[in-house]
Amino acid sequence: MADKLALPLLLPGPPPSKPIFQEQPRHANNTSSSSSSTLAPLLQDLLQQIPKSPQNPNSRNPQSHHLPHAPPPPILLRRRTRLGKSRDENRGKPWASDRLSPQGQQILQTLLNCENNDFNIDQILRTLIQPQQQEYLSDIDLECLSADLLVIIKGLGFHKKSEMALSVFEWMRNRDDSKFLLNGPVLAVLIGIMGKEGWVSAASSLLHSLRRDGFSIDVYTYTSMITACSRNGRYRDAVLVFKKMEEEGCKPTLITYNVILNVYGKMGMPWSKILAIVDRMKNEGVLPDSYTYNTLISCCRRGSLYEEAARIFEEMKSAGFVPDKVTYNALLDVYGKSRQPKEAMKVLQEMEANGFSPGTVTYNSLISAYARDGLLEEAMELKSQMVEKGIRPDVFTYTTLLSGFEKAGKDESALKIFEEMKSAGCKPNICTFNALIKMHGNRRKFAEMMEVFEELRTSQYTPDIVTWNTLLAVFGQNGMDSEVSGVFKEMKKAGFVPERDTFNTLISAYSRCGSFDQAMAVYRSMLDAGISPDLSTYNAVLAALARGGLWVQAEKILAEMTDGCQCKPNEITYCSLLHAYANGNEIERMRALAEDIYSGVIEPHAVLVKTLVLVNSKSDLLMETERAFLELRRRGFSPDITTLNAMISIYGRRQMVVKANGILNFMCQNGFTPTLTTYNSLIHMYSRLGNFERSEEILREIQAKGLRPDLISYNTVIFAYGRKGRMQDASRIFAELIDSGLSPDVITYNTFIASYAAQSMFVEAIDVIQYMIKQGCKPNQNTYNSVVDWYCKHGRQEEASMFVQNLRRLDPYISKEEECQLSERIRRK
């Protein structure tokens, strides 16, 4: 596999320029039927209710006669409220039309009172022009007319009469003196209105047609277009507009730079490229303002660049700017995303000391910091503080806590938060539903997952890009590669264009399914699409390498990240490196990295110490596992369900029943919900102890809890009965396995073959071999080794040799090399 790995790992810059305002197809024909025949039955049931064309219920299309070139697409991306951005477009003030002439005020009022299609725009607007001026307007008259029309368009935009604003603009454009009337801020204002409505494609086509007709586009219009692209999540388009603007010789203003910096942050551009924009800005004599600094701090969120955010914060103060509430909230958010709860609390203290009262956004960032680190008691305490201070928790507060409990494996607590949220009158949003889908999907409770999906639909929400990515991740981590491919196809049919997060999710999903080559193909497709990798991409690729134990390639990627200053490695990066070492059986390298974590050379985040528990358990290193678990508790980190499962697993493999039950009791006492992995580890422990009754009891507990036993569950119980010679019970469990819809694998069959052979029931063992071959399950070396070994153990070497000599009749696909190895095995016995 290592030989096949040829990753183009150097980060490209922003995507290359293409003709500006030339729209690319963004979604499939919504009328095309869904070809769900390629999907698994579960996925068909799940996806048949998904609308193929998500629409924004508040968005209206402009009339086709206004802009025939490009009807606006539906808004496909989830809108996020920017920190510190008011929801009131006019900052709480009423619309002021005092700059309108009396005639202009009358026309504006007339238009506001008209129904959308019940007006004659030419008849209404011509009353702005005196009868004696209909044929010719002086420059002064034109300036007055242009000023009135500009304010009318602004007023219509303010009152959400965007289609009428477009009608006014078209009226101006169709006049003979249009070049004078449009020579001002009117176009920038109109593009801003269209951006707020989500009509980015229509705005793009409009600018393209104006350029074709000889109109010049100024920096303010370009900046409005960049803003429109950005606010609708079309970040690559925003970068292309910025590049086109520079090619046209338009010098960016401070506002332009601030907007493009925000775009770079949303795109997850490397920090070095963001700083390069700042350096260009300063070299051109454009000095940063407080908004610039706030934006730069926000840019640090995606890469968890809390140290860089702290430096920007200090530079801001040194430049004479006083941090405001937006600054503090942005910095808190960076610390929250970076799992730095203590630093976040220091920011809160400084914020309050400087006279800024924390609000909902502030507390949400703090709660996120603690919840991400698994410190859920502290997160709940912060919610209580909110209520005590009269700050009402909002949907983001509850959803953050719900996600925190879900990740920790405390499902009952997560559902209690959901019920509390509804009882408080707080309506769930799309983020909440996505979190619930993730919770049930991660537990393989697909029926409950579909119920949440149905509730999402009946709540008048449309699945967004995160919903799709969540489904991809759920199916990927459950090894359901056909469902992953099916979801991706349906996602594109529904009109969603894959962005970086989708590609990152696909890389992770396919690698979890064992499709490493396909994961790497997705990575190359992402680069071909002009999407720059970010820290999440690197971490997804590293995780894929880790699953294959490709630690050499993982080290190369880590070196590139640090040496090339492309991305700053975070705790997830080092977690993947630990997994790569563990899966590659590089125990000494794993121990060396562990010492760097314990000593503080690498910051010992909770997730890193938890990973140490996990990888040491997988490598069956008991002392190292217990040391990591004690370190976790010593540092005050809360274990999560994955960590506790790792402890039960290693104790179970060593048949340390008392310690395994101690962890299980801890889980129950602290509100953790045992998962299928928990139960499978216990079944394995009791099966190795020969306690087949307890193994089957646990299988029944799984079913009673509403979980679906997997192949490991059944195989382990079959092993427990088989090693005790209770083949009728083993066959009973096998029949149940078949009835559940699962397919036996080579381990299932080998268990029966070895069990029969151990009891000298070789006829039955050979019957199983014949059956498995008919079922399309290819025997492996262990299949035949167990038969040969048991023949020899019973002193029946001659029969063993006869078995090998006649093996080709049983299995025509067995190789000559395998036959020779079996014969040599008999001679050694």
Secondary structure, DSSP 8 states (H G I E B T S, - for coil): -GGG-----S---S-----TT-----S--TTS---GGGS-HHHHHHHTTS-SS---TT-----TTT-TT-------S-----TT--S-TTTT-----TTS-HHHHHHHHHHHHS-TTS--HHHHHGGGS-GGGSS---HHHHHHHHHHHHHHHHHHHHTT-HHHHHHHHHHHHTSTTHHHHTSSTHHHHHHHHHHHHT-HHHHHHHHHHHHHTT----HHHHHHHHHHHHHTT-HHHHHHHHHHHHHTT----HHHHHHHHHHHHHHT--HHHHHHHHHHHHHTT----HHHHHHHHHHTTTTT-HHHHHHHHHHHHHTT----HHHHHHHHHHHHHTT-HHHHHHHHHHHHHTT----HHHHHHHHHHHHHTT-HHHHHHHHHHHHHTT----HHHHHHHHHHHHHHT-HHHHHHHHHHHHHTT----HHHHHHHHHHHHHTT-HHHHHHHHHHHHHTT----HHHHHHHHHHHHHTT-HHHHHHHHHHHHHTT----HHHHHHHHHHHHHTT-HHHHHHHHHHHHHTT----HHHHHHHHHHHHHTT-HHHHHHHHHHHHHTTS----HHHHHHHHHHHHHTT-HHHHHHHHHHHHHTSS---HHHHHHHHHHHHHTT-HHHHHHHHHHHHHTT----HHHHHHHHHHHHHTT-HHHHHHHHHHHHHTT----HHHHHHHHHHHHHTT-HHHHHHHHHHHHHTT----HHHHHHHHHHHHHTT-HHHHHHHHHHHHHTT----HHHHHHHHHHHHHTT-HHHHHHHHHHHHHTT----HHHHHHHHHHHHHTT-HHHHHHHHHTHHHH-TT--HHHHHHHHHHHHH-
